[in-house]
Amino acid sequence: PTESLEGANIPAAPGGGAAAGLQEGQRRVALEDALARLPERQRLAVVLRHIEELPNPEVAATMGISVEAVESLTARGRAALGRMLAGRREALGYVDE
């Protein structure tokens, strides 16, 4: 199962309005799709740390692993997400970011 990103802090496109809302929705879907392709432990670590914004020690306690393992899982998960989404940067409105 994948975690929903409802309420996730995904930056909106500049300018606001309907186009920004559409782009935010496209970003959310792209991120959800990429997260679903991560190995389960990486996905859980990334979601807890970066979506739920839990501190590393709390993520470690929740997952029953060391803080160092959390750091490794989140680093690998973020790198994998970056690779998965790299080809879609322009389409998702991240041209100058």
Phi, psi and chi 1 to 4 in degrees:
 res  aa     phi    psi   chi1   chi2   chi3   chi4
   1 PRO       -  148.4   17.9  -22.4      -      -
   2 THR  -107.5  148.6   61.1      -      -      -
   3 GLU   -80.9  141.0  -71.9   76.4   10.1      -
   4 SER   -75.4  146.7  172.0      -      -      -
   5 LEU  -101.5   18.2  -63.6  179.3      -      -
   6 GLU   -54.7  125.0 -169.5   63.7   35.4      -
   7 GLY    84.9    2.7      -      -      -      -
   8 ALA   -66.3  149.0      -      -      -      -
   9 ASN   -87.3   79.0 -173.7   17.3      -      -
  10 ILE  -102.2  125.5  -60.8  173.0      -      -
  11 PRO   -59.1  137.1   -3.4    6.2      -      -
  12 ALA   -82.6  155.8      -      -      -      -
  13 ALA   -69.5  148.3      -      -      -      -
  14 PRO   -62.4  149.1    3.3   -3.6      -      -
  15 GLY   101.1  -21.3      -      -      -      -
  16 GLY    66.0 -165.9      -      -      -      -
  17 GLY    80.5 -170.0      -      -      -      -
  18 ALA   -63.0  -39.8      -      -      -      -
  19 ALA   -62.8  -40.6      -      -      -      -
  20 ALA   -65.4  -40.2      -      -      -      -
  21 GLY   -63.5  -41.1      -      -      -      -
  22 LEU   -63.7  -45.0  178.4   60.0      -      -
  23 GLN   -64.5  -40.2 -170.3  165.5   61.5      -
  24 GLU   -61.1  -41.0 -177.5  177.6  -18.8      -
  25 GLY   -63.4  -40.0      -      -      -      -
  26 GLN   -65.8  -38.9  -69.4  170.8  -23.3      -
  27 ARG   -64.2  -43.6  -72.2  176.4  175.9 -175.8
  28 ARG   -61.1  -46.3 -174.8  178.4  -45.0  -78.7
  29 VAL   -63.3  -43.3  168.0      -      -      -
  30 ALA   -61.9  -43.0      -      -      -      -
  31 LEU   -67.1  -42.6 -177.5   56.8      -      -
  32 GLU   -60.3  -43.5  -74.0  177.2  -11.7      -
  33 ASP   -62.2  -44.3  -70.4  -14.2      -      -
  34 ALA   -66.8  -42.8      -      -      -      -
  35 LEU   -59.3  -39.4  -81.6  168.0      -      -
  36 ALA   -63.0  -23.3      -      -      -      -
  37 ARG   -88.6   -9.1  -64.7 -178.3    1.2 -137.3
  38 LEU   -73.3  152.4  -72.6  179.0      -      -
  39 PRO   -57.8  148.3  -23.7   33.3      -      -
  40 GLU   -52.6  -47.2 -176.4  177.0   -9.6      -
  41 ARG   -67.0  -38.4  -73.6  170.4   30.6  107.6
  42 GLN   -64.4  -44.9  -75.4 -178.6   15.9      -
  43 ARG   -59.3  -47.0 -178.7  176.6   63.0 -113.9
  44 LEU   -63.1  -44.3 -177.9   56.6      -      -
  45 ALA   -62.5  -44.4      -      -      -      -
  46 VAL   -64.7  -44.9  168.0      -      -      -
  47 VAL   -63.7  -48.0  167.3      -      -      -
  48 LEU   -62.9  -42.6  -69.2  174.2      -      -
  49 ARG   -77.6  -47.0  179.4   66.5 -174.1  101.2
  50 HIS  -103.6  -22.6  -62.9  -70.3      -      -
  51 ILE   -96.9  -49.7  -55.1  -62.4      -      -
  52 GLU   -80.7  -13.1  -61.0  -63.5  -34.8      -
  53 GLU    59.2   37.8  -61.1 -178.2  -14.5      -
  54 LEU   -80.2  146.8  -61.6  178.1      -      -
  55 PRO   -70.0  155.0   20.6  -27.0      -      -
  56 ASN   -51.4  -44.2  -76.9  -15.1      -      -
  57 PRO   -61.0  -35.2  -25.8   35.5      -      -
  58 GLU   -72.1  -38.5 -164.0  169.3  -26.7      -
  59 VAL   -61.2  -44.6  174.8      -      -      -
  60 ALA   -59.2  -46.0      -      -      -      -
  61 ALA   -64.2  -42.1      -      -      -      -
  62 THR   -62.6  -40.5  -60.1      -      -      -
  63 MET   -88.8  -11.5  -66.1 -178.4   67.9      -
  64 GLY    71.8   36.1      -      -      -      -
  65 ILE  -133.2  174.6   58.6  177.7      -      -
  66 SER   -79.3  160.8   69.7      -      -      -
  67 VAL   -60.7  -38.6  170.7      -      -      -
  68 GLU   -61.6  -38.5  -67.6   79.3   10.3      -
  69 ALA   -66.5  -38.7      -      -      -      -
  70 VAL   -60.0  -47.0  169.7      -      -      -
  71 GLU   -59.9  -42.2  -68.5  168.0   -7.9      -
  72 SER   -66.4  -46.3  176.1      -      -      -
  73 LEU   -63.2  -43.3  -73.0  168.0      -      -
  74 THR   -69.0  -38.4   56.0      -      -      -
  75 ALA   -63.3  -45.6      -      -      -      -
  76 ARG   -66.6  -39.5  -68.8 -167.3  -35.9 -111.4
  77 GLY   -64.9  -44.8      -      -      -      -
  78 ARG   -64.0  -40.7  -73.3  177.5   48.8  170.0
  79 ALA   -62.2  -43.5      -      -      -      -
  80 ALA   -64.5  -42.0      -      -      -      -
  81 LEU   -61.5  -42.0  -71.2  171.7      -      -
  82 GLY   -59.1  -42.7      -      -      -      -
  83 ARG   -66.2  -41.6  -72.2 -171.1  -58.6  -87.8
  84 MET   -65.3  -36.0  -73.4 -177.9 -134.8      -
  85 LEU   -96.3   -6.6  -63.2  170.8      -      -
  86 ALA   -56.3  -41.9      -      -      -      -
  87 GLY   -73.4   -7.1      -      -      -      -
  88 ARG  -111.9    8.7  -59.7 -174.4   61.6 -166.2
  89 ARG   -54.3  -50.1  -72.6 -178.1   57.5   80.7
  90 GLU   -64.7  -45.7 -173.9  173.4  -22.9      -
  91 ALA   -61.5  -28.7      -      -      -      -
  92 LEU   -93.9    4.3  -65.6  172.3      -      -
  93 GLY    83.3   24.1      -      -      -      -
  94 TYR  -107.3   36.8  -69.5  111.1      -      -
  95 VAL   -62.9  -46.7  177.9      -      -      -
  96 ASP  -101.5    9.4  -64.1  -35.4      -      -
  97 GLU   -98.4      -  -63.8  177.5   33.4      -
